[in-house]
């Protein structure tokens, strides 16, 4: 009889599936790495900003020492940007870390966490990781139904995850809708507003969630440097919340969870407005390029406020996997979303114009 180690709720976790690396696809299909297009992981197509590379080079001289565990310089920069005290900021090894920290800090085994159908896979993983009970609220038009989510909160609920914009569907919830939701939530329930894609919102969609943090002690706003700022490989995320929440999160947080190079790069990227503007312009143009192709091909897609688009590539259950394989054989990596319960769909990250064009050409061949 085999020995089972660890709690059953940990054994039940299906590990997070990351986007395929370029090197793996090159090996698997015998392709030239240089010709492979990766539009799978919502990364910044411009890569690391030059400002961040310069800052990292300067910080490298001190790598024999531990990072500043309190990240004074980075927290100072974030506090100035968002007009909050430094004590309101928690740093994470990517915003993924923030989500996990929140689950461990506020939820006991058997208590409940509320999140939406088709929302970020890590919400389910964070819930399972603490042995909590998941309350998964059916999506509305592939996005969050905040009225239903408020109604789903029960006496045992301790945490709610909201992604805005949502990954993998790209849907957006307006500021008035979020504010109405926050007014309904009991003060004993923590709300994590996950804004990993906030920088891609159009001007008319923009809102300043830190104003809500000042009003609601149970609100945590989570952000990342992985997407718009181009630092995915360095893993820097942060949360803004009132001190009662950050105090608990910092008791759970690993002491040196953001390394010295990442801290230096994040400070530089935060102040690199030209890089952000270039990325936003490319994202708008790339979105139009992809959507025009989907409409030409008669494919259903979900209007997106992020740096990716969810598109339906067939009517049968195997459509997503089949078209994904046909794209891989042509050296184009996108993201199948069958694990989200969307087996007919693929998520396409917005790349540079030539990368988008290569994907569109490959998609036409795959569908034919």
Phi, psi and omega in degrees: 000129183284147180274132175260121177262152172075167181293151181297327182290336174282320179297335182282348184287130170268116186304150179301132179260110179280163175298147181298131174290152179304317183299323181293317180295321178300315179295315187294323187246007178064043184252162176279120181308320185296338183259000181278137178252122180252112177234049190247335194238019178055033178280163178283121184294344177273354178071208183288131176294145180301325179299321180289321179298319178296316180295322179293320180299320178292321182288339184298334181297339186251020187287351175285350180250156176296154174294162170294111185297332179265355177048054187306312185293317179293316178297324177298316180296318179292320179299319179293318181296317187258003176057050175226158175294154178301330181290354179266004187246133172240132180263148180228157174280074194082161180290340173308317179298319179301316180297317179293317179301316181299316179299316181289328185281331191241351187235131175264159176307133178092340175283174190247149173235132181257132171208169187268150167304143181065022176260174190312131185303332184292337177298317178295318181295317180296323179295311180296324184296336178252008180069027180274168179263127180273130170249101184262116185267127181308141181287158172240117184053044178068009181233191184283132171258089189294329177297315179293325179293321177296319180291335183281344180295123179247185185297335181266357182287132179240346187209144173231131174258129173232126176257127182214108355297161183271139171250127019258008189267340179081005183289156185231139175251130185289159180304314179300324179294319179294317181297320178297321178296314182300327179292332183276334189286132177302147182299339181279353183253124178280134175250122174259112177264104187270107187248048182300334184247017185305322186292349180267359180294146176288159182306322182286343178270340188300143174213163180249100186289341180294337175296323177290324179301322180293334183267327186242108180296343182264010180258132173239124176259127182249134180226168181219156172260005187283332189262272186299327184274352173074025183247033186305321182285349181262341176061081174228120173229169177206157176237147173242125180201167177291158189303330180298323179281316182294328178300315179293318181296323180285344173286330181272325187302138174297142188302321183238052189284347174238115188285170186298317180295319180296318179298314181296316181296321182295320178299315180295314183295322181303326183261007182265078185294328181296319179295317179298316181296319178298317180295319181295319180295317178297322182294317179298313182294319181293324178298314179298321180297313181292314184296321178299319179294318180297320180292321177299322181275356180070031182263138175286139176218161178262121177307130190243143173253008180256205178250040183200164177224136176266123184230140180269121189252009178175166183269335184273161184298333182269005188299313183300312181295321182293312181291323177301315179296318179297325177289317179301319180296338177264006178080027178240120182257120172236188185245111171290146185234031176300328179292345176267003185082025181233064188291345181266001189244158171229146175258126183247118174287145179278123182252200173287161184307318181288329177292317178298319180295320178297319177297314183299315179298317180293322180296317179301318177294318182296320181285331179286000000 
